[in-house]
Amino acid sequence: MRVLFVTTEMDDFVRVGGLAAVSAALPRALRSWGDVRIMLPGYRDVLEQLTHVEILGQCAALAEMPACSVGRAATRDGLPVYVLLCQQLYDRPGNPYGDEGGKDWPDNDIRFARFASAAAELAMGRVDRNWAADLVHANDWQAALVPAYLAWKGARTPSILTIHNLAYQGLFPRESLRRIGAPEDSFHIDGLEFYDKLSFLKGGLIFATHLTTVSSTYAREITTPEFGCGLEGLLSKLSYEEKLTGILNGIDETWDPRVCPQLAQQFGAGDWEGKQANSDYVRKQFGLAVSRGPLFGLVARLVHQKGIDLVLSAADEIIGAGGQIVVTGSGEAELENALVEAHRRRPDAIGVTIGFNDAQARRIFAGSDFTLMPSRFEPCGLSQMYAQRFGSLPIGHQTGGLAETIKDGETGFLFDRPSMESFLGTVRRAFSTFNAKDRLDTMRRSAMAKSYSWELSAACYSTLYRRIAMPRAA
């Protein structure tokens, strides 16, 4: 089976959030099941890391979207990667979605509609003369219009859209319809219209053959008003029609503290001196005071969804009880500034690095006793999986993928409401466990024994691919 995996992030080249990790790992896990190829925008960071790009063909200008080229390259381990080449759209500073100040690019409608339209043409065999897709797997709002463009171009290629986070929908003014060459009659309540705006994500929900989310719990949650972001009615209908499936993400096998080269000292379950060596290293790296109290890690995008405000509010009690906190991540300026100010007030107990570095994140998981994840909602979450593998017990809100991957009192702690009272009650349980060394040892061993292999996820996706694509082949 030939699958085109369309994404705007991939750990090999460019990362903003968890989508990058999924896009690097899932296609690789699927290689034994079929011919899986990636398509990415030709960002500056991507092109700088590819040694050779072979130009395959052109995509003509459409409406206000410029003409572009499609090139083919490969990752170091040979995974085929198509890149959309258009300097005026993708050769920019900042991240894939916005400028260096974190503000979205004003032409993101054109940037990602151009990407989706080109992906549709590639899937249809109009670009690479030697390859066409049996199925397209698009990810999040930036690629959500691939199924729509397939339909508008008259293709019968089946498609899957994975919703990694429903809160990001790609909303634009109605005028964008003309700018991206979408049919005028697609702007209505049963089409791309969403409260008088154009919704890229809704276009994907309408036109995709099947939808997936990154955990079964989140697949249920998004059919409710609390988590449905205004799309719960449509999602409930699709769920009833059995067109919505939750498949839990995995993590790659490099998340193993026994062999991870980035750690201060490698260790396994029961080697708590090795884990302590990582704790000492992290404390020294962040300039914290020497302590034998618990170390709490926070490795996350610094956005409201992640409950960073709850961590800030709980900091005084955590420190007062003998704990320390280390943070790494980037996101909303207000939260970044609040964390930096918290560090300024208590540099001995709160360490903060704004930005993301994979090696540092691994050392924080290895060195921390607990990982804070008070997310208001969490489609899947990867940090709780990383944390458990590294013997850091996650403290998470009972939602989405956190509810599926944390066993309360066995491999971590869950609290039932994203409130200060509920969160702090669970933090106190963590302190109690830290002071009961036998219980701490048992929980750490249970957490480190958990497996979150991508092979299981890949098998689920492969089954779904075949179910969707085979009727057409028949």
C-alpha positions in Angstrom: 0.0 0.0 0.0 1.3 3.4 -1.0 0.6 6.1 1.7 1.3 9.8 1.6 1.8 11.1 5.1 1.2 14.9 5.0 2.6 16.9 7.9 4.0 20.3 8.7 6.5 19.1 11.4 8.9 16.2 11.7 11.5 15.7 14.4 14.2 15.0 11.8 14.0 18.6 10.6 11.6 20.9 12.5 9.7 20.7 15.7 7.1 22.9 17.3 5.0 20.3 19.3 4.2 16.7 19.6 3.2 16.4 15.9 6.9 16.4 15.0 7.6 13.3 17.2 4.6 11.5 15.7 5.5 12.4 12.2 9.0 11.0 12.7 8.0 7.8 14.5 4.7 6.6 13.0 5.8 6.5 9.3 8.9 4.6 10.3 6.9 2.1 12.3 4.6 1.7 9.2 7.4 0.9 6.8 7.0 -2.8 7.3 3.3 -2.4 6.4 3.7 -0.4 3.2 5.3 2.3 1.1 5.0 5.3 3.3 6.3 8.7 2.1 6.3 12.0 4.0 5.4 15.4 2.5 6.6 18.6 4.2 6.7 22.3 3.3 10.2 23.4 2.2 11.0 25.5 5.3 14.4 26.9 5.6 15.3 24.5 8.4 14.2 21.5 6.3 16.1 22.4 3.1 19.3 23.2 5.1 19.3 19.6 6.4 18.6 17.8 3.2 21.7 16.9 1.2 20.1 16.4 -2.1 16.6 17.3 -3.4 15.5 16.1 -6.8 12.9 18.3 -8.5 10.1 16.1 -9.7 7.5 18.5 -11.1 5.5 21.7 -10.8 2.2 22.7 -9.4 0.6 25.6 -11.3 -0.6 28.8 -9.7 -4.1 28.6 -8.3 -6.2 31.7 -7.4 -3.8 33.7 -5.2 -1.5 30.8 -4.5 1.8 30.9 -6.4 3.2 28.2 -8.6 5.6 25.9 -6.8 7.9 22.9 -7.3 7.9 19.5 -5.6 11.2 17.8 -4.8 12.1 14.4 -3.5 14.8 13.7 -0.9 15.2 11.1 1.9 16.0 11.0 5.6 19.3 9.5 6.7 17.7 6.1 7.2 16.1 6.2 3.7 12.5 7.3 4.4 11.3 9.1 1.3 10.4 12.8 1.8 8.7 15.1 -0.6 9.2 18.9 -0.1 7.1 21.7 -1.4 9.5 24.3 -2.8 8.3 27.9 -2.7 10.7 30.5 -1.3 8.1 33.3 -0.9 5.9 31.1 1.3 8.3 28.9 3.3 11.8 30.4 3.4 11.3 32.6 6.5 12.7 33.0 10.0 10.7 32.0 13.0 8.8 28.7 13.3 6.6 27.0 10.7 3.5 29.0 11.7 4.7 32.4 12.8 7.5 35.0 13.1 10.3 35.2 15.6 7.9 37.1 17.9 5.4 34.2 17.9 2.8 36.1 15.8 1.1 34.0 13.1 2.0 34.8 9.5 -0.8 36.8 8.0 -0.8 34.6 4.8 -1.1 31.3 6.6 -4.2 30.6 4.6 -2.3 30.7 1.4 0.8 29.0 2.8 -1.1 25.9 4.0 -3.8 25.8 1.3 -0.9 25.8 -1.2 0.6 22.9 0.7 -2.6 20.9 0.9 -3.4 21.5 -2.8 0.1 20.3 -3.9 -0.2 17.3 -1.6 -3.5 16.4 -3.3 -1.8 16.6 -6.8 1.1 14.5 -5.6 -1.3 11.9 -4.2 -3.1 11.8 -7.6 0.1 11.0 -9.5 0.3 14.4 -11.2 3.7 15.3 -9.8 5.8 12.2 -9.4 5.3 10.2 -12.6 6.4 7.0 -10.9 4.2 7.2 -7.8 0.7 7.9 -6.7 -0.9 7.3 -3.3 -3.5 4.6 -2.5 -4.3 6.6 0.6 -3.5 10.0 2.1 -2.9 10.5 5.8 -3.2 14.3 6.7 -2.4 15.8 10.1 -4.0 18.7 11.9 -5.5 21.9 10.4 -2.5 22.8 8.3 -3.0 19.7 6.1 -6.7 19.3 6.7 -7.7 20.6 3.3 -5.9 17.8 1.4 -9.1 15.7 1.5 -11.1 18.7 0.3 -8.7 19.4 -2.6 -8.8 15.7 -3.6 -12.6 16.0 -3.8 -12.6 19.4 -5.6 -10.1 17.9 -8.2 -12.3 14.9 -8.8 -10.0 12.3 -7.2 -11.4 9.2 -5.4 -8.2 8.7 -3.3 -9.3 7.8 0.3 -8.0 9.9 3.1 -7.5 10.0 6.9 -7.3 13.2 8.9 -5.7 12.9 12.4 -6.8 15.5 14.9 -3.8 16.1 17.2 -5.5 19.0 18.9 -9.0 20.2 18.0 -8.4 23.6 19.7 -6.3 24.7 16.6 -8.7 24.9 13.7 -7.1 27.2 11.1 -9.8 29.9 11.0 -9.7 32.6 8.4 -12.0 35.3 7.0 -14.5 34.4 4.3 -12.4 36.1 1.7 -9.8 33.4 2.1 -12.1 31.1 0.1 -11.3 33.0 -3.1 -7.6 33.4 -2.2 -7.2 29.6 -2.0 -9.3 28.6 -5.0 -12.0 26.8 -3.0 -15.5 26.5 -4.6 -17.8 29.3 -3.6 -20.6 26.8 -2.9 -18.4 25.1 -0.2 -19.0 28.0 2.2 -22.1 26.9 4.2 -22.9 25.2 7.5 -22.5 21.7 6.1 -19.2 22.8 4.4 -16.2 24.9 5.4 -18.2 27.7 7.1 -17.7 28.0 10.9 -19.5 31.0 12.6 -19.0 33.0 9.4 -15.3 32.1 9.1 -13.5 29.6 6.9 -12.3 26.6 8.9 -9.5 24.5 7.4 -10.1 21.8 10.0 -13.8 21.6 9.4 -13.0 21.1 5.7 -11.0 18.1 6.7 -13.8 16.7 8.9 -16.3 17.1 6.1 -14.2 15.6 3.2 -11.9 13.0 4.9 -12.9 9.4 4.5 -12.1 8.7 8.2 -10.9 10.7 11.2 -8.6 9.7 14.0 -7.5 11.3 17.2 -4.5 10.4 19.3 -6.3 8.6 22.1 -9.7 6.8 22.5 -10.6 9.1 25.5 -10.1 12.2 23.4 -12.1 10.7 20.6 -15.0 10.6 23.0 -14.3 13.9 24.7 -14.5 15.9 21.4 -18.1 14.8 20.9 -19.0 16.8 24.0 -19.6 20.6 24.4 -16.8 20.8 27.0 -14.1 19.6 24.6 -15.7 19.9 21.1 -14.7 23.5 20.4 -18.0 24.2 18.7 -17.6 21.1 16.4 -19.1 18.6 18.7 -22.3 18.2 16.7 -20.5 17.3 13.5 -18.1 15.0 15.4 -20.9 13.2 17.2 -22.5 12.5 13.9 -19.2 11.2 12.5 -18.6 9.1 15.6 -22.2 7.6 15.2 -21.3 6.8 11.6 -18.2 5.0 12.8 -15.9 7.5 11.0 -14.0 8.5 14.1 -11.4 6.3 15.8 -9.0 7.0 18.7 -5.5 5.4 18.3 -3.0 6.1 21.1 0.4 7.5 20.1 3.6 5.7 21.1 7.1 6.8 21.8 10.3 5.7 20.1 12.7 3.2 21.7 15.4 5.7 22.3 13.5 6.7 25.5 15.3 4.1 27.6 17.5 5.4 30.4 19.7 2.3 30.3 21.1 3.3 26.9 20.2 7.0 26.4 23.5 8.8 25.6 22.2 12.3 26.6 22.0 11.5 30.3 24.5 12.4 32.9 24.5 8.8 33.9 22.6 5.9 32.4 20.5 3.8 34.8 17.8 1.1 35.0 15.0 0.3 37.4 16.4 -0.1 40.9 19.5 1.9 40.2 18.4 4.9 42.1 22.0 6.1 42.6 22.1 6.5 38.8 18.8 8.4 38.9 20.2 10.5 41.7 23.2 11.4 39.6 20.9 12.8 37.0 19.0 14.8 39.7 22.3 16.3 41.0 23.3 17.2 37.4 20.0 18.9 36.7 20.1 20.9 39.9 23.6 22.0 39.2 22.7 22.9 35.6 19.8 25.0 36.7 21.7 26.6 39.6 19.4 25.1 42.3 20.4 24.6 45.9 21.7 21.2 46.9 18.6 19.2 48.1 17.4 15.8 49.0 13.8 16.8 48.6 11.7 15.9 45.5 12.4 17.5 42.1 9.4 18.3 40.0 9.9 18.6 36.2 7.7 20.6 33.7 8.5 19.9 30.0 5.8 21.4 27.9 4.6 24.1 25.5 3.9 27.1 27.7 0.3 27.7 26.8 -2.9 28.0 28.8 -4.0 24.5 27.8 -1.1 22.9 29.7 -2.2 24.4 33.1 1.1 26.4 33.5 -0.9 28.8 35.7 -1.7 26.0 38.1 2.0 25.2 38.5 2.8 28.8 39.1 0.1 29.0 41.8 1.3 25.8 43.4 5.0 26.7 43.4 5.1 28.3 46.9 3.5 25.3 48.5 5.8 22.9 46.6 8.9 24.9 47.7 7.6 25.3 51.2 7.3 21.5 51.5 10.9 21.0 50.4 10.4 20.6 46.7 12.1 22.2 43.7 10.9 22.8 40.1 12.7 22.8 36.8 11.0 24.0 33.6 11.8 23.9 29.9 9.5 25.0 27.1 8.3 27.9 25.1 5.0 29.4 24.2 2.8 32.3 25.3 4.9 35.4 26.3 2.8 36.0 29.4 3.5 32.5 30.8 7.2 32.6 29.8 7.6 35.9 31.6 5.7 34.7 34.7 8.0 31.6 34.9 11.1 33.8 34.5 9.9 36.0 37.3 9.2 33.0 39.5 12.8 31.9 38.9 14.0 35.4 39.7 12.2 35.3 43.0 13.5 31.9 44.0 16.6 31.0 42.0 17.5 28.4 44.6 14.3 26.4 44.0 12.9 27.2 40.5 15.0 26.7 37.4 13.6 27.9 34.0 14.9 27.6 30.4 12.8 29.2 27.8 13.1 27.1 24.6 13.3 23.4 23.9 16.3 21.1 23.7 15.8 17.4 23.4 18.8 16.4 25.4 17.9 18.8 28.2 14.3 17.5 28.3 15.7 13.9 28.6 17.9 14.9 31.5 15.0 16.6 33.3 12.8 13.4 32.9 15.8 11.4 34.2 16.6 13.7 37.1 13.1 14.6 38.3 11.0 12.6 40.7 7.7 13.8 39.4 6.5 15.3 36.1 3.8 18.0 36.3 1.1 17.7 33.6 -2.0 19.7 34.9 -3.3 20.1 31.3 -6.9 21.3 31.0 -7.2 18.9 28.1 -4.6 16.6 26.6 -5.4 14.8 23.3 -2.7 12.3 23.9 0.4 13.7 25.6 3.9 12.3 25.2 5.6 13.7 28.3 3.8 11.3 30.7 5.1 8.4 28.6 8.7 9.7 28.5 8.5 10.5 32.2 7.4 7.0 33.2 10.1 5.3 31.1 12.7 7.5 33.0 11.3 6.9 36.5 9.6 10.3 36.9 6.1 9.8 38.1 3.6 12.0 36.2 1.0 14.1 38.0 -1.7 14.6 35.4 -5.3 15.7 35.0 -7.6 12.8 34.2 -8.3 13.7 30.6 -7.5 12.4 27.1 -4.4 10.4 26.8 -3.3 11.1 30.4 -6.3 9.1 31.6 -5.3 6.1 29.4 -1.5 6.1 30.2 -1.2 6.9 33.9 -2.4 4.4 36.4 -3.3 6.4 39.5 -1.2 5.2 42.5 0.7 2.7 40.4 2.7 4.6 37.6 1.8 8.1 38.6 -1.0 10.3 39.9 -4.3 11.6 38.4 -6.6 14.4 39.6 -10.2 14.7 38.5 -10.6 18.5 37.9 -8.3 21.2 36.4 -8.6 23.2 39.6 -6.1 24.4 42.2 -7.7 22.4 44.9 -7.7 19.1 43.0 -4.1 19.7 41.6 -2.6 20.5 45.0 -4.3 17.6 46.7 -2.5 15.3 44.2 0.8 17.1 44.7 0.5 16.4 48.4 -0.1 12.7 47.6 3.2 12.8 45.6 5.1 14.2 48.6 3.7 11.5 50.8 4.8 8.8 48.3 8.3 10.4 48.1 8.6 10.1 51.8 7.6 6.4 51.7 10.6 5.0 50.0 9.2 1.5 49.5 6.1 2.8 47.8 8.2 5.2 45.7 10.4 2.3 44.6 7.4 0.1 43.7 5.8 2.9 41.7 9.0 3.8 39.9 9.6 0.2 38.9 6.0 -0.1 37.6 6.3 3.1 35.6 9.6 2.1 34.0 8.3 -1.3 33.0 5.6 0.3 30.9 5.9 -0.1 27.1 4.6 2.5 24.7 5.9 1.0 21.4 4.9 2.5 18.1 4.4 -1.0 16.8 0.9 -1.3 18.3 -0.2 2.1 17.0 1.2 1.2 13.5 -0.7 -2.1 13.5 -3.9 -0.2 14.3 -3.3 2.4 11.6 -2.4 -0.3 9.1 -5.7 -2.1 9.7 -7.5 1.1 9.3 -5.7 2.0 6.1 -6.6 -1.3 4.5 -10.3 -1.1 5.7 -10.6 2.3 4.1 -8.6 1.7 0.9 -9.7 -1.8 0.0 -13.3 -1.1 -1.0 -11.9 1.2 -3.8 -9.4 -1.5 -4.8 -12.2 -4.0 -5.0 
